[in-house]
Amino acid sequence: MDQWGNGGGKTWTIANDSYHPFAHREFGAGTRGEIRGTNMFGSGYPYGVWNTTSIARRSFPFGVWPLYWEDDFMDSNEVGAQLDAIRPGGHISIVPLRAQKENFTISQDEVYYAVGDSQSLISILISYVTWCHASLAWPTRFDPTSPNATVKLENVLQYYRASSFALASPAYSNPNSRNASYQPTGEWIPERIKNSPFWQCLDSTTASALPIMNPPPKPPKYDILPAIMCPLWMVFLGAAGVILYVIFLVCWKMRDWAWNWGVIQEEKRHQMRTRMRIRDETIFQYERYP
């Protein structure tokens, strides 16, 4: 999982392991641009939606599981509390998001809640504090099925990452939240929230920094190496061949000198005697001249 990654890549399939509850289920390949859903649970899936009124048997495009709600809404108990021990990112948690007074001019009761797996919340909380000047708070465990839950299904303003993460506000209520077949056709966020700079920052930061699954690193392109190395080897071997040929000629010449050293020296002495005889004869002829 990468907090700022772009996601994408190919889909993977969970291995046929009897210990995994979702064997043969596809996961991965969701991109950063597909991370936003709507205010309706079950939204935000780039693929794998075989039934719009149920999340059961759906794929996990971003590598994590969706949230679950009370009354097994949309069959969400498939990923319910009984599987929290193996939920990717850890159990579902919640954290309040309040703006620091000196950075935003907003009412004191403007508070939002981020709901998601604990690791995702801890990762993105740093971005909320840094970029949106949210007051630092620590995530706590959250039971979406509790009648006393801090936020409920109808309080969700926006789902992200295939309904695995949400921003909610107790001051907001979606009258269509429990109608699984309802699809919003227009803007669902109230003007007072939509125009809030604090909300705008939380929404954009969530879309940009929420951890998603990245594709595995690409292996090195070894097919490029032969195209580069073959010409280099040809040049190297050609140069080595020329050098070896020159060394061979030098060694062959040195061998001739070594083997014929006596003959060469005798030839030099013969040439010297010949030159001396010619010189003596020339001098003798000069002296005999009348």
Secondary structure in CASP SS format (residue, H / E / C, confidence):
PFRMAT SS
TARGET T0000
AUTHOR 0000-0000-0000
METHOD secondary structure of the structure
MODEL  1
M C 1.00
D E 1.00
Q C 1.00
W C 1.00
G C 1.00
N C 1.00
G E 1.00
G C 1.00
G C 1.00
K C 1.00
T C 1.00
W E 1.00
T E 1.00
I C 1.00
A C 1.00
N C 1.00
D C 1.00
S C 1.00
Y C 1.00
H C 1.00
P C 1.00
F C 1.00
A C 1.00
H C 1.00
R C 1.00
E E 1.00
F E 1.00
G C 1.00
A C 1.00
G C 1.00
T E 1.00
R H 1.00
G H 1.00
E H 1.00
I C 1.00
R E 1.00
G C 1.00
T C 1.00
N C 1.00
M C 1.00
F C 1.00
G C 1.00
S C 1.00
G C 1.00
Y C 1.00
P C 1.00
Y C 1.00
G C 1.00
V C 1.00
W C 1.00
N C 1.00
T C 1.00
T C 1.00
S C 1.00
I C 1.00
A C 1.00
R C 1.00
R C 1.00
S C 1.00
F E 1.00
P C 1.00
F C 1.00
G C 1.00
V C 1.00
W C 1.00
P C 1.00
L C 1.00
Y C 1.00
W C 1.00
E H 1.00
D H 1.00
D H 1.00
F H 1.00
M H 1.00
D H 1.00
S H 1.00
N H 1.00
E H 1.00
V H 1.00
G C 1.00
A H 1.00
Q H 1.00
L H 1.00
D H 1.00
A H 1.00
I H 1.00
R C 1.00
P C 1.00
G C 1.00
G C 1.00
H C 1.00
I E 1.00
S E 1.00
I E 1.00
V E 1.00
P E 1.00
L E 1.00
R E 1.00
A E 1.00
Q C 1.00
K C 1.00
E C 1.00
N C 1.00
F C 1.00
T C 1.00
I C 1.00
S C 1.00
Q C 1.00
D C 1.00
E C 1.00
V E 1.00
Y E 1.00
Y E 1.00
A E 1.00
V E 1.00
G E 1.00
D E 1.00
S H 1.00
Q H 1.00
S H 1.00
L H 1.00
I H 1.00
S H 1.00
I H 1.00
L H 1.00
I H 1.00
S H 1.00
Y H 1.00
V H 1.00
T H 1.00
W H 1.00
C H 1.00
H C 1.00
A E 1.00
S C 1.00
L C 1.00
A C 1.00
W C 1.00
P C 1.00
T E 1.00
R E 1.00
F C 1.00
D C 1.00
P C 1.00
T C 1.00
S C 1.00
P C 1.00
N C 1.00
A C 1.00
T C 1.00
V C 1.00
K C 1.00
L H 1.00
E H 1.00
N H 1.00
V E 1.00
L E 1.00
Q E 1.00
Y E 1.00
Y E 1.00
R C 1.00
A C 1.00
S C 1.00
S C 1.00
F E 1.00
A E 1.00
L E 1.00
A E 1.00
S C 1.00
P C 1.00
A C 1.00
Y C 1.00
S C 1.00
N C 1.00
P C 1.00
N C 1.00
S C 1.00
R C 1.00
N C 1.00
A C 1.00
S C 1.00
Y C 1.00
Q C 1.00
P C 1.00
T C 1.00
G C 1.00
E C 1.00
W C 1.00
I C 1.00
P C 1.00
E H 1.00
R H 1.00
I H 1.00
K H 1.00
N C 1.00
S C 1.00
P H 1.00
F H 1.00
W H 1.00
Q H 1.00
C H 1.00
L H 1.00
D H 1.00
S H 1.00
T H 1.00
T H 1.00
A H 1.00
S H 1.00
A H 1.00
L C 1.00
P C 1.00
I E 1.00
M C 1.00
N C 1.00
P C 1.00
P C 1.00
P C 1.00
K C 1.00
P C 1.00
P C 1.00
K C 1.00
Y C 1.00
D C 1.00
I H 1.00
L H 1.00
P H 1.00
A H 1.00
I H 1.00
M H 1.00
C H 1.00
P H 1.00
L H 1.00
W H 1.00
M H 1.00
V H 1.00
F H 1.00
L H 1.00
G H 1.00
A H 1.00
A H 1.00
G H 1.00
V H 1.00
I H 1.00
L H 1.00
Y H 1.00
V H 1.00
I H 1.00
F H 1.00
L H 1.00
V H 1.00
C H 1.00
W H 1.00
K H 1.00
M H 1.00
R H 1.00
D H 1.00
W H 1.00
A H 1.00
W H 1.00
N C 1.00
W H 1.00
G H 1.00
V H 1.00
I H 1.00
Q H 1.00
E H 1.00
E H 1.00
K H 1.00
R H 1.00
H H 1.00
Q H 1.00
M H 1.00
R H 1.00
T H 1.00
R H 1.00
M H 1.00
R H 1.00
I H 1.00
R H 1.00
D H 1.00
E H 1.00
T H 1.00
I H 1.00
F H 1.00
Q H 1.00
Y H 1.00
E H 1.00
R H 1.00
Y C 1.00
P C 1.00
END
